[in-house]
Amino acid sequence: MKHRILHEIQSVQFANPINLFSYLADTSKGSVRQVNIKIEEYLKSGYINPIPFDGKPINENYKSWGQFYYLTKTGSQVIDRVNEYRQKVSKSSNSLEHESMKIDVALSFIRNYPEYEFSFNYKADFKGIRPDILVNAKNIYNNKHYTFFVEIERSKKEMTYIYKEKILNYNKFINNGLFENKGFFKPKVLFVCAYNQYPFYLRPQQYNDKIYQSYFIDVYRLFDTFLKLLKNNNTSDKYYRFIPFPEFTKIAEPIWRMPSGTKVRIIE
């Protein structure tokens, strides 16, 4: 696809270089080499603009790969999607990690499900339920629809708080007709779980590096403890699905854990 990076940024609304990395590259540096070349090219052409940071100063090294970009009106015209052009406001420097993780997941939908059209709403608000991403998916061949409430969770110490602060709240709204009254299609609540110390910028090409192994041990230990809590509390399998964040590139595979522990796909 010509201007693939422009199309991906437009589809998810904004992105940084590490979000746009190649899944197929052999090394982490190689995964963003072409991305960085295209970013510089598009900046010079006026097709993209950086989104300014507000809040605390940003480390210059971080800016080289953590800077978010959005399409200018000219960039949207180049890929014939000017009707989707939206001016972007500044991003808080205090939430950049969380924002980057959101875009990783949104891009994973696009890359794993080419037969679907997606819309991503990062500001959905149902008066008590505010998912990080409200995802609507439509199959371009058979018109199947799906709705996903995506929650990106970065716990401070343990993931069990997700049950008390998120799932019990979702249960209340679901029991009051949230999904039925809004006309969602086969709705599911997807939790993508990590913890504060996990390096959100890690790409799969780095997962086997010894220097990062302690992070993976911790994230899976916390995740497994959380799943046991769900099972012990008889959390319903009907609506909830869970993965640890390191698995975000594989969302089309049967990796999503139900509260019972069974692994399933989210789109069949």
C-alpha positions as CSV (number, residue, x, y, z in Angstrom):
1,M,0.0,0.0,0.0
2,K,1.4,3.4,-1.0
3,H,1.8,5.7,2.1
4,R,0.9,2.9,4.5
5,I,2.3,5.0,7.4
6,L,0.0,7.9,6.5
7,H,-3.0,5.6,6.3
8,E,-2.2,4.0,9.7
9,I,-1.8,7.4,11.4
10,Q,-5.0,8.6,9.9
11,S,-6.9,5.5,11.0
12,V,-5.8,5.7,14.6
13,Q,-5.7,9.5,14.6
14,F,-2.1,9.9,15.9
15,A,1.0,7.7,16.4
16,N,4.7,7.8,17.3
17,P,7.5,5.9,15.5
18,I,7.6,3.0,17.9
19,N,3.8,2.5,17.4
20,L,4.5,2.3,13.7
21,F,7.2,-0.3,14.0
22,S,7.4,-3.3,11.6
23,Y,6.1,-6.6,13.1
24,L,8.3,-8.5,10.6
25,A,11.7,-6.9,11.3
26,D,14.5,-9.0,13.0
27,T,15.7,-6.3,15.4
28,S,14.2,-3.4,17.3
29,K,16.3,-0.9,15.5
30,G,15.4,-2.4,12.1
31,S,11.7,-2.3,13.0
32,V,11.7,1.5,13.1
33,R,14.4,2.3,10.5
34,Q,12.0,2.8,7.6
35,V,9.5,4.5,9.8
36,N,11.9,7.1,10.8
37,I,12.9,7.7,7.2
38,K,9.3,8.2,6.2
39,I,8.5,10.4,9.2
40,E,11.3,12.8,8.2
41,E,10.1,12.7,4.6
42,Y,6.5,13.4,5.6
43,L,7.5,16.3,7.9
44,K,9.4,18.0,5.1
45,S,6.5,17.5,2.7
46,G,4.1,19.0,5.2
47,Y,2.0,15.8,5.4
48,I,2.3,15.4,9.1
49,N,2.8,17.6,12.2
50,P,4.1,16.8,15.7
51,I,1.6,17.0,18.5
52,P,3.0,19.4,21.1
53,F,3.5,18.2,24.7
54,D,2.3,20.1,27.7
55,G,3.2,19.7,31.3
56,K,6.7,18.6,32.5
57,P,9.6,18.9,30.0
58,I,10.3,15.9,27.8
59,N,13.7,14.2,27.6
60,E,15.2,14.9,24.2
61,N,16.0,11.2,23.7
62,Y,12.4,10.3,24.4
63,K,11.2,12.8,21.8
64,S,13.1,10.9,19.1
65,W,10.7,8.0,19.3
66,G,8.0,9.1,21.7
67,Q,6.8,12.1,19.7
68,F,3.3,11.7,18.4
69,Y,2.3,12.9,14.9
70,Y,-1.0,13.5,13.2
71,L,-1.8,14.1,9.5
72,T,-2.2,17.7,8.2
73,K,-5.0,18.5,5.8
74,T,-2.5,18.1,3.0
75,G,-1.5,14.7,4.2
76,S,-5.1,13.6,4.4
77,Q,-5.6,14.8,0.8
78,V,-2.6,12.8,-0.4
79,I,-4.3,9.6,0.7
80,D,-7.7,10.8,-0.3
81,R,-9.1,10.8,3.3
82,V,-9.5,14.5,3.8
83,N,-13.0,14.0,5.2
84,E,-11.3,12.4,8.2
85,Y,-8.9,15.2,8.9
86,R,-9.0,16.6,12.4
87,Q,-6.7,19.1,14.1
88,K,-5.0,17.6,17.1
89,V,-4.5,19.4,20.4
90,S,-1.5,19.0,22.8
91,K,-0.9,15.8,24.7
92,S,-0.1,15.7,28.4
93,S,3.4,14.6,29.1
94,N,2.1,12.8,32.2
95,S,0.1,10.3,30.1
96,L,2.4,9.6,27.1
97,E,3.0,6.0,28.1
98,H,-0.7,5.2,28.4
99,E,-1.4,7.0,25.1
100,S,1.3,5.1,23.3
101,M,0.0,1.8,24.6
102,K,-3.5,2.7,23.3
103,I,-2.2,3.3,19.9
104,D,-0.2,0.0,19.9
105,V,-3.5,-1.8,20.5
106,A,-5.5,0.2,18.0
107,L,-2.9,-0.4,15.3
108,S,-2.9,-4.1,16.1
109,F,-6.6,-4.3,15.2
110,I,-5.8,-2.7,11.8
111,R,-2.8,-4.9,11.1
112,N,-4.3,-8.2,12.3
113,Y,-7.7,-7.8,10.7
114,P,-7.3,-6.4,7.1
115,E,-10.8,-7.6,6.2
116,Y,-12.3,-5.2,8.7
117,E,-13.0,-1.5,8.8
118,F,-12.4,0.1,12.3
119,S,-13.4,3.2,14.0
120,F,-11.6,4.2,17.3
121,N,-13.2,6.5,19.8
122,Y,-10.9,7.6,22.6
123,K,-13.4,9.8,24.3
124,A,-16.5,7.6,24.6
125,D,-18.4,8.3,27.8
126,F,-21.4,6.4,29.0
127,K,-21.9,8.3,32.3
128,G,-19.8,6.0,34.4
129,I,-18.1,3.9,31.8
130,R,-15.3,5.5,29.9
131,P,-13.2,2.9,28.0
132,D,-9.8,3.9,26.8
133,I,-10.9,2.9,23.3
134,L,-14.3,2.1,22.0
135,V,-13.7,0.0,18.9
136,N,-16.3,-0.6,16.2
137,A,-15.4,-3.2,13.6
138,K,-17.2,-4.1,10.4
139,N,-16.2,-6.9,8.0
140,I,-16.0,-5.4,4.5
141,Y,-17.1,-8.8,2.9
142,N,-19.9,-10.1,5.0
143,N,-20.9,-7.0,7.0
144,K,-20.4,-8.6,10.4
145,H,-20.1,-6.1,13.2
146,Y,-18.3,-6.2,16.6
147,T,-18.0,-3.7,19.4
148,F,-15.1,-3.7,21.9
149,F,-14.6,-1.7,25.0
150,V,-10.8,-1.7,25.4
151,E,-9.2,-0.9,28.8
152,I,-5.4,-0.4,29.0
153,E,-4.4,-1.1,32.6
154,R,-1.1,-0.2,34.2
155,S,-1.2,-1.2,37.8
156,K,1.1,0.2,40.4
157,K,1.6,-3.0,42.5
158,E,-0.9,-5.6,41.5
159,M,-3.6,-6.1,38.9
160,T,-6.3,-7.3,41.3
161,Y,-7.6,-3.7,41.6
162,I,-9.0,-4.2,38.1
163,Y,-11.6,-6.5,39.5
164,K,-12.7,-4.1,42.2
165,E,-12.5,-0.8,40.3
166,K,-13.4,-1.8,36.7
167,I,-15.1,-5.2,36.4
168,L,-17.6,-4.7,39.3
169,N,-18.4,-1.3,37.8
170,Y,-18.9,-2.8,34.3
171,N,-21.1,-5.5,35.8
172,K,-23.4,-2.8,37.3
173,F,-23.8,-1.0,34.0
174,I,-24.2,-4.2,32.0
175,N,-26.9,-5.4,34.4
176,N,-28.6,-2.1,33.9
177,G,-28.8,-2.6,30.1
178,L,-25.6,-0.8,28.9
179,F,-25.0,-3.2,26.0
180,E,-28.6,-3.8,25.0
181,N,-29.8,-0.2,25.2
182,K,-26.9,1.2,23.1
183,G,-27.3,-1.3,20.2
184,F,-23.7,-2.6,20.3
185,F,-22.8,-5.6,18.2
186,K,-21.6,-8.7,20.1
187,P,-19.9,-6.4,22.7
188,K,-16.9,-7.5,24.7
189,V,-14.8,-5.8,27.3
190,L,-11.1,-6.3,26.5
191,F,-8.4,-5.7,29.2
192,V,-4.8,-5.3,28.1
193,C,-2.8,-5.5,31.3
194,A,0.7,-4.3,32.4
195,Y,2.1,-2.6,35.4
196,N,3.8,0.8,35.9
197,Q,7.4,-0.4,35.8
198,Y,6.9,-2.4,32.6
199,P,8.8,-0.7,29.7
200,F,5.9,0.2,27.4
201,Y,8.2,0.9,24.5
202,L,9.5,-2.7,24.3
203,R,8.9,-4.3,20.9
204,P,8.6,-8.0,20.3
205,Q,12.1,-8.1,18.8
206,Q,13.4,-7.3,22.3
207,Y,11.3,-9.8,24.3
208,N,14.1,-12.4,24.5
209,D,16.8,-9.9,25.7
210,K,18.1,-11.0,29.1
211,I,18.0,-7.4,30.4
212,Y,14.2,-7.3,30.1
213,Q,13.4,-10.8,31.5
214,S,12.5,-9.6,35.0
215,Y,9.8,-7.3,33.5
216,F,8.2,-10.3,31.8
217,I,8.4,-12.5,34.8
218,D,6.7,-9.8,36.9
219,V,3.9,-9.0,34.4
220,Y,2.9,-12.6,33.9
221,R,3.1,-13.3,37.7
222,L,0.8,-10.4,38.3
223,F,-1.5,-11.4,35.4
224,D,-1.8,-15.0,36.6
225,T,-2.7,-13.9,40.1
226,F,-5.3,-11.6,38.7
227,L,-6.9,-14.4,36.6
228,K,-7.1,-16.6,39.7
229,L,-9.0,-13.9,41.4
230,L,-11.5,-13.7,38.5
231,K,-12.0,-17.4,38.5
232,N,-12.4,-17.6,42.3
233,N,-15.0,-14.9,42.1
234,N,-16.9,-16.7,39.4
235,T,-16.6,-13.8,37.0
236,S,-18.8,-14.4,33.9
237,D,-17.1,-15.5,30.7
238,K,-19.8,-13.8,28.6
239,Y,-18.3,-10.4,28.2
240,Y,-14.7,-10.2,29.5
241,R,-11.4,-11.0,27.8
242,F,-7.9,-10.5,29.0
243,I,-4.3,-10.5,27.7
244,P,-1.0,-9.2,29.2
245,F,0.3,-6.2,27.2
246,P,3.4,-8.0,25.7
247,E,0.9,-10.0,23.6
248,F,-0.6,-7.0,21.9
249,T,0.6,-7.8,18.4
250,K,-1.2,-11.2,18.4
251,I,-4.7,-10.1,19.1
252,A,-6.2,-12.1,16.2
253,E,-4.9,-15.4,17.8
254,P,-6.7,-17.5,20.4
255,I,-4.8,-15.9,23.2
256,W,-7.6,-13.9,25.0
257,R,-8.2,-15.4,28.4
258,M,-11.7,-15.7,29.6
259,P,-12.2,-15.4,33.4
260,S,-12.4,-19.2,33.5
261,G,-8.9,-19.4,32.0
262,T,-10.0,-20.7,28.6
263,K,-8.2,-19.0,25.7
264,V,-10.4,-17.8,22.7
265,R,-10.4,-15.5,19.8
266,I,-12.3,-12.2,19.9
267,I,-13.3,-12.4,16.3
268,E,-14.2,-15.7,14.6
